[in-house]
Amino acid sequence: TWEMRKVLILNDLCHFTCKIISSLDPYQGTQPQSIKIEGDITLGGLFPVHSRGPAGVPCGDVKREKGIHRLEAMLYALDQINSDPDLLPNITLGARILDTCSRDTYALEQSLTFVQALIQKDTSDVRCSNGEPPIIPKPERVVGVIGASGSSVSIMVANVLRLFSIPQISYASTAPELSDKSRYEFFSRVVPPDSYQAQAMVDIVKAMGWNYVSTLASEGNYGESGVDAFLQISREAGGLCIAQSIKIPREPRPGEFEKIIKRLMETSNARGVIIFANEDDIKRVLQAAKTANLTGHFLFVGSDSWGAKNSPIQDQEEVAEGAVTILPKRASIDAFDQYFMSRSLENNRRNIWFAEFWEDDFKCKLTRPGIKYELGRRKCTGEERISQDSQYEQEGKVQFVIDAVYAMAHALHSMHLDLCPGSMGVCEKMDPVEGQMLLQYIRSVNFNGSAGTGVMFNENGDAPGRYDIFQYQLSNVTNPGYRVIGQWTNHLRIDPDDMQWSGGDRKVPESVCSFPCESGERKKMVKGVPCCWHCELCDGYQYLLDEFSCDMCPFDMRPFKNRTGCRPTPIIKLEWSSPWAIIPVFIAILGILATTGVIVTFIRFNDTPIVRASGRELSYVLLTGIFLIYLITFLMIAEPSVAVCAFRRLLLGLGMSISYSAMLTKTNRIYRIFEQGKKSVTPPKFISPTSQLIITFILIAVQVLGVFIWFGVMPPHTIIDYEEQKPPNPEFARGLLKCDMSDLSLIFCLSYSIVLMITCTVYAIKSRGVPENFNEAKPIGFTMYTTCIIWLAFVPIFFGTAQSTEKMFIQTTTLTVSMSLSATVSLGMLYIPKVYVIIFHPEQNVQKRKRSFKSVAQAATVSTHLSQKSNDKPNGESKIVPDRSQ
């Protein structure tokens, strides 16, 4: 229960209580050093009048700004309230003000002064010298406390004050921990908590574009809780990573700050340093950075403990240049300046520490009882004047001290109106002031403070978050110093044009773990550190799908140069202007002209003996096949379409099948005639011109039938082949527009012609012994031998280029040239000699006596016998002398 917890905490504080009680005993010592101002209602005050002393000494030197300025602000506020007829009329506020010496344990001892009136002291065993009980004056009752300054001090004091239900309003403690009302229910503050400050600092870091920073915190509630709040908010916001989180020890050892700088440099990319530290620690961090020759490297973002103070950066201005600091929104109170500058040793005797301030401010020495005069230091005259004979600038928290005192006064005023209506002064219902009730009135106040801004508290006793954003600027400015660059009131408003960094640079420096990836590179995240990544290029035909992954472009597309997406792959075809087309077209044109010339010649001399002897009917069929072979070159190079593809299928093998069917029919006829002549004088069947044509057309029909079956099974169409020209570099990728004829189907289309060609070659070989003046067997044989050589060379060239990016062009050229060459061989060996005789030697183109099949059979028999005899003679010396008289 609450009562049990109260007892336990009281037991823990017993030794402190006893110590203070004994010190307050008028018979055992003097009261702790404090300022006492009489009044109807007494407020407590806690101020860091002195700095923390060295080991073994509680207090050090006097603190002029954070100590004396703030203390005088409370005295000034009390004067203003007591002289205000509308606020607490006929009630005077008094005060008991204590020094915390910037140390939480010392502040705890001092704060027990506020609760002494609530502690029942047993004095039954105490007697005066005459044996009578002592008369102990009743201590003043403190109804509320203004303070403390440091968060660690406020936490320590709040633990005691809540036990006695004494409300507390701080003017400077910003630790988020103090917002926990389950532990600090009587604590309120007129400054926003560090959770707001931490949010503002996160917003500043993000506005700078930083995502990788380190944190520095002084050991203690203020530093540690501030950094914890920053870490928590940054995690919730996302996109911000902490490189190092370093704590500065309460009692740093020699070299400690040099080690801190070395640790920060372990993650040198994290140039941004978020610092929640006291003034001394800030100064020593800057000194260590300067010693390490790192001026301009670190980008400090300081909390309100740095604010706009000059003391932390004194003699370290170059290192601090560009530092962005935050301070609760404040205004300089002109009336306080007039009040404070009018203070002197004569009119300010109520401040028992003012003499120390005077000596420190004017660098002189007062003559005081028990204080030895220092040689070499001038003596104070008492005629010195603040701001005239010394530098003066109002301390930043003066406004909040005044607002804290006024908040307590407004709460008491509202309480008095409710409890003592119409009563002059403090009525019985407010004597004593009940702490829990006063707390409720404090949380309900809402008035315009000394700077004109609203003073109010939320359910946790926190003031609204209002901050000014400063930057320390040194270069390119008329007056070096802190400059307001923005504000934060629930959201950040900052002007980048007002900012400048080390050396006067206007460009915001970078503090990132990894720099943005180049175009077309994906982020490969470092495990556990979401702000760090490695950049990997989307290679080949990949494009950047999102910032973390690459994906393949569709088969008909290729990536942009920057790989941000995919674009259609250009479509190409074999152009007429290409070298791969010019050569076969040239050969084909020559072949067509030559074939046309032969055909015209044969038609012109159709009835002459040479034309008739060559077999006019089969000759015209063979010449048609040769013409079609040349013609196919143009179809193979023409832009593919359904019609072109259909004619390619039809004519590719048709021309060759026509040619070789005619030649096969000729060689077969010759072979059968002479083979039959060896056996009898009866002529073989089907040797008439009509029979020869029928046989030829039957052979041709097989090819045509196969093509039309192919048409039915797989109708001709065009395709775009994206795989053939797909090199590693996608910039050279092309889609090839071509007919749907694979290498295999092309060979299949030519296979029948190849069979005819081979069969014809076999018959030509068998007919090689036939006398040359009887037939065309030998020219056809030479034609077929040469054709076979051409096609044997074609196969390795055609299939050997399968992996080449120019495959289609090479294969098309190879195929068309091979076909044209085979046609040229046939034309040249079978018909050019005949045309030559017809044109240039017409005298030889005369009618010879017709020969019967009997004479042919006799010639075949004689030829056979002579061949056998020649094989019996040495060295084959026999010679066949043909009978040309027949």
Sequence and secondary structure as in RCSB ss.txt:
>XXXX:A:sequence
TWEMRKVLILNDLCHFTCKIISSLDPYQGTQPQSIKIEGDITLGGLFPVHSRGPAGVPCGDVKREKGIHRLEAML
YALDQINSDPDLLPNITLGARILDTCSRDTYALEQSLTFVQALIQKDTSDVRCSNGEPPIIPKPERVVGVIGASG
SSVSIMVANVLRLFSIPQISYASTAPELSDKSRYEFFSRVVPPDSYQAQAMVDIVKAMGWNYVSTLASEGNYGES
GVDAFLQISREAGGLCIAQSIKIPREPRPGEFEKIIKRLMETSNARGVIIFANEDDIKRVLQAAKTANLTGHFLF
VGSDSWGAKNSPIQDQEEVAEGAVTILPKRASIDAFDQYFMSRSLENNRRNIWFAEFWEDDFKCKLTRPGIKYEL
GRRKCTGEERISQDSQYEQEGKVQFVIDAVYAMAHALHSMHLDLCPGSMGVCEKMDPVEGQMLLQYIRSVNFNGS
AGTGVMFNENGDAPGRYDIFQYQLSNVTNPGYRVIGQWTNHLRIDPDDMQWSGGDRKVPESVCSFPCESGERKKM
VKGVPCCWHCELCDGYQYLLDEFSCDMCPFDMRPFKNRTGCRPTPIIKLEWSSPWAIIPVFIAILGILATTGVIV
TFIRFNDTPIVRASGRELSYVLLTGIFLIYLITFLMIAEPSVAVCAFRRLLLGLGMSISYSAMLTKTNRIYRIFE
QGKKSVTPPKFISPTSQLIITFILIAVQVLGVFIWFGVMPPHTIIDYEEQKPPNPEFARGLLKCDMSDLSLIFCL
SYSIVLMITCTVYAIKSRGVPENFNEAKPIGFTMYTTCIIWLAFVPIFFGTAQSTEKMFIQTTTLTVSMSLSATV
SLGMLYIPKVYVIIFHPEQNVQKRKRSFKSVAQAATVSTHLSQKSNDKPNGESKIVPDRSQ
>XXXX:A:secstr
 HHHHHHHHHHHTHHHHHHHHHHH TTT    SEEEE  SEEEEEEE  EEE STT SEEEE IIIIIIHHHHHH
HHHHHHHT TTSSTT  EEEEEEE TT HHHHHHHHGGGGGGGS    TT   TTS          EEEEE  SS
HHHHHHHHHHHGGGT  EEESS   GGGG TTT TTEEESS  HHHHHHHHHHHHHHTT  EEEEEEESSHHHHH
HHHHHHHHHHHH S EEEEEEEE SS  TTHHHHHHHHHHTTTT  EEEEE  HHHHHHHHHHHHHTT TTT EE
EE TTTTT SGGGTT HHHHTT EEEEE     HHHHHHHHT  TTT TT TTHHHHHHHHHT B   TT    T
TS B  S   TTTSS     TTHHHHHHHHHHHHHHHHHHHHHHSTT SS  GGGSS  HHHHHHHHHT  EE T
TSSEE   TTS     EEEEEEE SS SS EEEEEEEESSSEEE GGG   GGG  S     SS    TTEEEEE
ETTEEEEEEEEE  TTEEEEETTEEEE  TTEEE TT SSEEE  EE   TTSHHHHHHHHHHHHHHHHHHHHHH
HHHHTTTSHHHHHT HHHHHHHHHHHHHHHHHHHHHHS   HHHHHHHHHHHHHHHHHHHHHHHHHHHHHHHHHH
HHHH SS  SS SHHHHHHHHHHHHHHHHHHHHHHHHHS   EEEEEEEE  SSGGG EEEEEES  HHHHHHHH
HHHHHHHHHHHHHHHHTTTS TTT SHHHHHHHHHHHHHHHHHHHHHHHHTTTSTTHHHHHHHHHHHHHHHHHHH
HHHHHTHHHHHHHHH GGG        HHHHHHHHHHHHHHHHHHHHSGGG       TT 
